[in-house]
Amino acid sequence: MEHFESWKDFLNPEFYIKMGGFWLILFIIFAETGLFVGFFLPGDSLLFVSGIYAVEIIKETFGSTGSDFLDTTILATSVAIAAVIGNEIGYWFGVKAGPSLYKKEDTFLFKKKYLFQAHDFFEQHGALAVIMARFLPIVRTFTPIVAGIVKMDKTRFLIDNIIGAFLWSFSLIFAGHYLDALFKNQFDIDLKSHLEMIIIIIVLITTVPIIMKFFFGKKKEEVKDEIDTHG
């Protein structure tokens, strides 16, 4: 059992894997959209690192199948299902209570600006937003709520939800598992010894689009407002 030492542990995927294993991983993925509190937890990096530990995770939970591929598939499928369920709850919440969120005051766990960002993303990309949002931190937490608010067709949402969840889960978990094997076999490098660097790279890759959208999108809005003002 892993022990909590500092706040930095909350940003370390390996901590969650060693502390709670399979079930904690599923809960975090579910919570990210189902409970709307997981956006500050390591989502993409958690899946990638889980892929590196896939065989150990399944072995400790159910017993190994004897096949790395099957063990990794079981983990990826379970994560995808948890992600689908989380999004469906987010959608239902959006339908029932979503509009009231726009009047809700900001708290430590809830920031209204994230809801507006997800809404803009949804408006820009339409139905594909449900699939694309899976690969964007923060946005994926609030996109299903927005889909519910705008009353996106339930069947269309479910289909896009499933596609996005499985693409996200399988791509990251299998990438972690097989890149680890590749680096071990070809370069004698154990990725488990370089997790901090890996996490930093993944965070940069997944957050740069959001940062660019925030800054450049803001500039575009300022230019548009200036044009509107001066006619």
PyMOL commands that set and color helices and strands:
alter all, ss='L'
color gray80, all
select helices_A, chain A and resi 7-11+13-34+38-40+44-52+54-61+68-101+112-125+128-135+139-149+154-187+191-230
alter helices_A, ss='H'
color red, helices_A
deselect
rebuild
show_as cartoon
